[in-house]
Amino acid sequence: MTIDELKAAAKLRARKMSSDALDEDVYRHLDFAIADLKRIGVAEEFLKNPEDPLIIEAALTYVKANYSMDSNHERLMNNYNMILTKIKGGDYKSKQ
């Protein structure tokens, strides 16, 4: 999946169908999730064009939890944190 495809998926996850100035808000949340994945040790090679379902779902879950916070925010953030725990236990260090 390319970053542009991930951005499109993030918009869909946020239930945002049109293109407008609010797209940047969705992308900021996506950028935050990617930065958070780097923070826990995920190598850049897994984030440039993410294919791993855990990486993709972590990013999309973060966007959904934070784009337009609603009553599901806490549950979604718990899901995000659980996915991060799974990622921390995986082999996401650089393969070089």
Backbone as a chain_set.jsonl record, in Angstrom:
{"seq": "MTIDELKAAAKLRARKMSSDALDEDVYRHLDFAIADLKRIGVAEEFLKNPEDPLIIEAALTYVKANYSMDSNHERLMNNYNMILTKIKGGDYKSKQ", "coords": {"N": [[0.844, -1.16, 0.0], [0.636, 2.144, -0.892], [1.634, 5.367, 0.445], [-0.199, 7.3, -0.367], [-2.427, 5.685, -0.881], [-2.867, 4.8, 1.702], [-3.543, 7.205, 2.887], [-5.974, 7.703, 1.564], [-7.435, 5.529, 2.545], [-7.471, 6.229, 5.226], [-9.084, 8.498, 5.18], [-11.498, 7.288, 4.448], [-11.868, 5.621, 6.688], [-12.342, 7.539, 8.578], [-14.775, 8.251, 7.806], [-15.038, 10.181, 5.861], [-15.917, 11.501, 2.963], [-15.744, 13.51, 1.029], [-13.477, 15.853, -0.553], [-11.686, 18.334, 0.994], [-10.615, 21.195, 2.933], [-10.398, 19.958, 5.396], [-9.195, 17.56, 4.998], [-6.493, 17.718, 5.502], [-6.419, 17.626, 8.268], [-7.099, 14.965, 8.8], [-4.852, 13.778, 7.643], [-2.837, 14.76, 9.295], [-3.366, 13.365, 11.652], [-2.814, 10.807, 10.721], [-0.087, 11.108, 10.122], [0.824, 11.48, 12.725], [0.31, 8.953, 13.849], [2.077, 7.372, 12.336], [4.5, 8.516, 13.114], [4.411, 7.787, 15.794], [4.603, 5.032, 15.575], [7.215, 4.869, 14.613], [8.475, 5.815, 16.894], [8.178, 3.696, 18.694], [9.912, 1.937, 17.632], [9.58, 0.861, 15.057], [10.916, 0.224, 11.95], [11.754, 2.469, 9.266], [11.474, 1.289, 6.741], [9.228, -0.33, 6.945], [7.244, 1.473, 7.051], [7.208, 3.236, 4.893], [5.872, 2.244, 2.553], [3.472, 0.768, 3.651], [2.642, -2.613, 4.191], [2.092, -4.506, 6.029], [-0.539, -5.817, 7.917], [-0.937, -5.165, 10.655], [0.448, -2.759, 10.999], [-0.916, -1.079, 9.204], [-3.533, -1.206, 10.25], [-3.11, -0.139, 12.804], [-2.467, 2.547, 12.21], [-4.848, 3.389, 10.906], [-6.751, 2.948, 12.881], [-5.932, 4.752, 14.832], [-6.444, 7.17, 13.487], [-9.253, 7.011, 13.195], [-10.009, 7.026, 15.892], [-9.307, 9.579, 16.708], [-9.989, 11.573, 14.844], [-12.676, 12.699, 14.675], [-13.605, 12.946, 17.549], [-15.649, 10.813, 19.407], [-18.111, 8.966, 21.257], [-16.825, 6.543, 21.117], [-14.144, 6.916, 21.39], [-12.411, 6.219, 23.606], [-12.522, 3.388, 23.582], [-11.52, 2.86, 21.014], [-8.935, 3.951, 21.241], [-7.916, 2.232, 23.154], [-7.895, -0.073, 21.59], [-6.001, 0.726, 19.662], [-3.704, 0.987, 21.293], [-3.442, -1.689, 22.068], [-2.817, -2.866, 19.627], [-0.36, -1.607, 19.19], [1.116, -2.826, 21.221], [1.213, -5.44, 20.266], [2.714, -4.986, 17.958], [5.114, -4.113, 19.079], [6.055, -6.512, 20.06], [6.781, -7.821, 17.783], [8.827, -8.359, 14.822], [10.023, -5.749, 13.711], [12.212, -4.276, 13.201], [14.908, -2.806, 11.303], [15.762, -4.562, 8.333], [18.198, -4.548, 7.243]], "CA": [[0.0, 0.0, 0.0], [1.397, 3.39, -0.925], [1.186, 6.358, 1.422], [-1.425, 7.907, -0.894], [-3.514, 4.725, -0.645], [-3.119, 4.825, 3.134], [-4.279, 8.452, 3.137], [-7.348, 7.489, 1.105], [-8.054, 4.609, 3.497], [-7.688, 6.977, 6.462], [-10.278, 9.316, 4.962], [-12.657, 6.397, 4.52], [-12.036, 5.18, 8.075], [-12.913, 8.683, 9.292], [-16.083, 8.463, 7.163], [-14.933, 11.453, 5.156], [-16.021, 11.143, 1.556], [-15.402, 14.617, 0.142], [-12.138, 16.441, -0.414], [-11.739, 19.737, 1.375], [-9.525, 21.612, 3.814], [-10.312, 19.059, 6.545], [-8.334, 16.409, 4.663], [-5.206, 17.915, 6.182], [-6.578, 17.187, 9.65], [-6.997, 13.506, 8.746], [-3.46, 13.44, 7.341], [-2.041, 15.034, 10.497], [-3.553, 12.217, 12.55], [-2.079, 9.707, 10.115], [1.333, 11.397, 10.355], [1.096, 11.232, 14.138], [0.353, 7.502, 14.052], [3.322, 6.881, 11.748], [5.579, 8.958, 14.007], [4.321, 6.975, 17.004], [5.15, 3.717, 15.222], [8.679, 5.048, 14.604], [8.885, 5.998, 18.284], [8.267, 2.399, 19.379], [10.976, 1.154, 17.028], [9.287, 0.315, 13.733], [11.853, 0.765, 10.96], [11.19, 3.249, 8.163], [11.128, 0.425, 5.599], [7.883, -0.863, 7.155], [6.297, 2.588, 7.073], [7.185, 3.954, 3.614], [4.769, 1.658, 1.794], [3.088, -0.283, 4.588], [1.91, -3.788, 3.719], [1.745, -5.317, 7.186], [-1.875, -5.459, 8.405], [-0.875, -4.532, 11.975], [0.886, -1.372, 10.792], [-2.023, -0.371, 8.551], [-4.661, -1.092, 11.18], [-2.735, 0.798, 13.862], [-2.608, 3.91, 11.682], [-6.254, 3.69, 10.632], [-7.465, 2.991, 14.158], [-5.594, 6.024, 15.454], [-7.195, 8.215, 12.778], [-10.67, 6.884, 13.555], [-10.179, 7.396, 17.301], [-8.994, 10.973, 16.998], [-10.424, 12.565, 13.85], [-13.847, 13.401, 15.228], [-13.788, 12.173, 18.774], [-17.018, 10.544, 19.807], [-18.211, 8.086, 22.422], [-15.965, 5.372, 20.915], [-12.74, 7.315, 21.467], [-11.65, 5.432, 24.579], [-12.439, 2.009, 23.089], [-10.614, 2.838, 19.865], [-7.564, 4.169, 21.715], [-7.502, 0.96, 23.758], [-7.56, -0.952, 20.458], [-4.735, 1.22, 19.11], [-2.63, 0.617, 22.219], [-3.28, -3.141, 22.005], [-2.094, -3.142, 18.378], [1.033, -1.204, 19.419], [1.738, -3.873, 22.031], [1.506, -6.554, 19.352], [3.802, -4.565, 17.081], [6.344, -4.107, 19.887], [6.51, -7.892, 20.208], [7.118, -8.361, 16.475], [10.144, -8.105, 14.237], [9.859, -4.599, 12.861], [13.484, -3.56, 13.098], [15.437, -2.784, 9.951], [16.237, -5.846, 7.842], [19.533, -4.349, 6.659]], "C": [[0.9, 1.236, 0.0], [0.876, 4.332, 0.164], [-0.094, 7.039, 0.934], [-2.625, 6.982, -0.703], [-3.871, 4.686, 0.841], [-3.882, 6.099, 3.518], [-5.739, 8.31, 2.715], [-8.1, 6.57, 2.065], [-8.353, 5.317, 4.818], [-8.916, 7.876, 6.337], [-11.529, 8.462, 5.048], [-12.921, 5.955, 5.953], [-12.662, 6.281, 8.922], [-14.301, 9.034, 8.748], [-16.151, 9.816, 6.473], [-14.868, 11.167, 3.67], [-15.596, 12.272, 0.607], [-13.967, 15.07, 0.383], [-12.297, 17.919, -0.105], [-10.581, 20.036, 2.321], [-9.358, 20.682, 5.013], [-9.502, 17.794, 6.257], [-7.007, 16.511, 5.401], [-5.267, 17.477, 7.64], [-6.474, 15.662, 9.735], [-5.54, 13.109, 8.546], [-2.537, 13.723, 8.523], [-2.162, 13.89, 11.5], [-2.799, 11.001, 12.018], [-0.576, 9.896, 10.327], [1.718, 11.137, 11.805], [1.229, 9.735, 14.395], [1.651, 6.922, 13.498], [4.512, 7.282, 12.614], [5.58, 8.13, 15.296], [4.86, 5.565, 16.752], [6.677, 3.778, 15.149], [9.205, 5.108, 16.037], [9.038, 4.657, 19.002], [9.238, 1.451, 18.691], [10.692, 0.527, 15.682], [10.192, 1.011, 12.718], [11.1, 1.456, 9.819], [10.746, 2.365, 7.001], [9.742, -0.189, 5.732], [6.819, 0.213, 7.047], [6.186, 3.329, 5.754], [6.009, 3.531, 2.753], [4.247, 0.477, 2.603], [2.252, -1.383, 3.939], [1.418, -4.63, 4.888], [0.392, -4.878, 7.745], [-1.871, -4.798, 9.785], [-0.494, -3.062, 11.865], [-0.268, -0.551, 10.222], [-3.168, -0.158, 9.535], [-4.343, -0.145, 12.329], [-2.956, 2.231, 13.39], [-4.074, 4.285, 11.485], [-7.071, 3.779, 11.916], [-7.181, 4.308, 14.879], [-6.378, 7.167, 14.809], [-8.656, 8.185, 13.2], [-10.908, 7.359, 14.99], [-10.083, 8.893, 17.517], [-9.52, 11.994, 16.007], [-11.627, 13.359, 14.344], [-14.272, 12.628, 16.464], [-15.271, 12.047, 19.123], [-17.006, 9.585, 20.995], [-17.322, 6.847, 22.303], [-14.483, 5.682, 21.083], [-11.934, 6.417, 22.403], [-11.465, 3.985, 24.108], [-11.453, 1.907, 21.928], [-9.167, 3.07, 20.28], [-7.042, 2.929, 22.44], [-7.128, -0.044, 22.68], [-6.212, -0.57, 19.856], [-3.567, 0.787, 19.991], [-2.39, -0.891, 22.237], [-2.52, -3.535, 20.735], [-0.627, -2.755, 18.538], [1.772, -2.252, 20.234], [2.103, -5.071, 21.165], [2.675, -6.218, 18.437], [5.132, -4.577, 17.835], [6.913, -5.508, 20.033], [6.932, -8.532, 18.895], [8.512, -7.988, 16.032], [10.022, -6.976, 13.227], [11.093, -3.707, 12.814], [13.97, -3.628, 11.657], [16.021, -4.149, 9.573], [17.654, -5.751, 7.252], [20.618, -4.83, 7.572]], "O": [[1.819, 1.343, 0.812], [-0.194, 4.11, 0.729], [-0.982, 7.325, 1.737], [-3.723, 7.448, -0.396], [-5.042, 4.555, 1.198], [-4.762, 6.064, 4.377], [-6.639, 8.75, 3.431], [-9.27, 6.808, 2.364], [-9.368, 5.039, 5.457], [-9.697, 8.001, 7.28], [-12.517, 8.868, 5.659], [-14.072, 5.916, 6.388], [-13.412, 6.009, 9.859], [-14.92, 10.003, 9.186], [-17.175, 10.499, 6.496], [-13.868, 10.645, 3.177], [-15.137, 12.003, -0.503], [-13.337, 14.717, 1.38], [-12.953, 18.658, -0.84], [-9.676, 19.217, 2.484], [-8.273, 20.625, 5.592], [-9.166, 17.046, 7.175], [-6.466, 15.508, 5.868], [-4.27, 17.007, 8.187], [-5.832, 15.133, 10.642], [-5.049, 12.198, 9.212], [-1.56, 13.003, 8.73], [-1.176, 13.495, 12.121], [-2.208, 10.25, 12.794], [0.127, 8.946, 10.672], [2.807, 10.634, 12.084], [2.155, 9.299, 15.079], [2.26, 6.062, 14.134], [5.427, 6.486, 12.826], [6.644, 7.812, 15.825], [5.501, 4.979, 17.624], [7.356, 2.844, 15.575], [10.244, 4.53, 16.353], [9.934, 4.501, 19.831], [9.383, 0.3, 19.102], [11.496, -0.273, 15.203], [10.225, 2.239, 12.643], [9.982, 1.083, 9.463], [9.746, 2.662, 6.346], [9.132, -0.539, 4.721], [5.629, -0.09, 6.961], [5.178, 3.99, 5.507], [5.242, 4.37, 2.281], [4.538, -0.676, 2.287], [1.283, -1.111, 3.231], [0.447, -5.376, 4.759], [0.193, -3.694, 8.018], [-2.722, -3.951, 10.057], [-1.055, -2.217, 12.563], [-0.558, 0.543, 10.705], [-3.708, 0.943, 9.639], [-5.226, 0.582, 12.785], [-3.565, 3.034, 14.096], [-4.49, 5.382, 11.859], [-7.983, 4.6, 12.019], [-8.082, 4.907, 15.466], [-6.912, 8.03, 15.506], [-9.232, 9.224, 13.525], [-11.907, 8.025, 15.264], [-10.722, 9.424, 18.425], [-9.5, 13.189, 16.305], [-11.57, 14.587, 14.412], [-15.166, 11.783, 16.426], [-16.023, 13.021, 19.134], [-15.981, 9.425, 21.657], [-17.089, 6.167, 23.302], [-13.649, 4.79, 20.93], [-10.88, 5.911, 22.019], [-10.374, 3.428, 24.223], [-10.648, 0.977, 21.869], [-8.261, 2.448, 19.725], [-5.856, 2.612, 22.35], [-6.156, -0.785, 22.83], [-5.382, -1.434, 19.574], [-2.561, 0.281, 19.494], [-1.252, -1.329, 22.405], [-1.678, -4.432, 20.767], [0.258, -3.48, 18.081], [2.939, -2.537, 19.961], [3.18, -5.648, 21.317], [3.527, -7.066, 18.171], [6.154, -4.999, 17.294], [8.129, -5.674, 20.122], [7.397, -9.672, 18.89], [9.278, -7.378, 16.778], [9.93, -7.22, 12.024], [11.021, -2.538, 12.436], [13.475, -4.442, 10.876], [16.683, -4.803, 10.379], [18.225, -6.752, 6.82], [21.798, -4.735, 7.233]]}, "num_chains": 1, "name": "protein.A"}
